[in-house]
Amino acid sequence: MLVTGASGAGKSTVRRAIARELSPAIESVELSDVVNVPVVPNLAWRQQATEAVVERALELQAEGRHLLLCGDPVAAGEVLAAPSAVKLTAVGGVSARRDSRRSDCEADRPRR
């Protein structure tokens, strides 16, 4: 599962709030939990980091567990473009956003 959104939307806050509730069935991580973040990340690093996260998800998948990537603004397309992504049995995503009228995040959903 991927929670994505702009910086400051509350992704890390949500991850910290729910991680204990989800464990051990779901491992909640940010990119920095899986790979070292360089002082100046570049596109090649970003692609390698995303692949490393997908590989971790595959390890957990083999154990019957899941991975929640939450806290970094990683687009779902980046995850799906990772070379190992085709081995994942499923990918889910939620887009977090900060509503100017609210102080918490919510999943984007169609407006009526």
N, C-alpha and C positions, 0 to 999 in steps of 0.2 A: 504494500500500500504506500502511496506517495501523497504527502500533503505538501502542496506547493503554493507559492504566493509571493508577493513583493516583500522586500526587507521591511521589517517592522509590523508585519501583518499579525504576528502572534504565533507563528509556527513552532518556535522553540518553547514558548510558554505552554502551548497545548501539549507538546511532546512530554515535557517534564510533568505536567499535571496528570497525564493518563498512563505513563510508562509503567508504573507499579501495578496498576489495575490490569494491564495487558500481559504482563510477564507471568509465566514463562512462555506462553503460547506465541506471543509476538515480541520480537526484539525491536526496541525503538532506538533509532540512531540518527545522527547527523553525519554528513560527509567526514568531518574531523574525527569521528569515532571509528571510521573504517580506514582512512588514509591520512597521511600527513599533509597538511595544507601549506604550500610554499608561501613565502612572503608576497610574491606576485604570481598568483595563479594565471595560467594561460589556457588556451583552448585545448591543447594536447593534454595538459594535466586534467582538465575538466572531463574530457572523454575517458581518460584512464581511471579517474576517480569514480565516474558513473559505472564503468565496467566492473570495478572492484565491488561496488555496492550490489550490482546484479549478481556477481559471483557469490557474495555473502548470502543473498536471498536464496540462491540455488542450494547452498549448503544447508540453510534452515529448511528449505522445501524438502530436502531429502530426509530430514528429521521429523517432518510433519508439522513444522512451525512456520511462522511468517515473519516478514521484515516490514517495519514501518520506517520509511525515510521521511523525516520531518524536521525542518529547521533551516534547510538550505533552499534557496530558490532554484530548484531543479525542475525543469519542464518535463512533463510526461513523455514528450517526444524524444528527449535525451535518453531517458530510460529505455524506451522502446527501440532506439537506434543502437544501443549497446550490443556488441556482437553476441553475447551470451543470452540476450533477452528472449530469443526464440525458444529457449529451454524452459522458461518460466511457464507454469500452468495457468497463471492469471496475474493481471496487473490491475490494481484499482487506484483511483486518484481522487483527491479532494482539493479544491482550490480555496485557500484561505484568503480572506480580505478583511481589511479593517473598515468598518462602516463609520462614517464621520459622526453619526448619531449614537453609536454604541462603543463601548470600550473593549468588547470581546470580539472574537472572530466567529465567522459562521461559514458554512459551506455555500458556495455559489449555487443558486437554484434558479430555474426559470421564473421570471416575473410575470404576473398576470395584469 
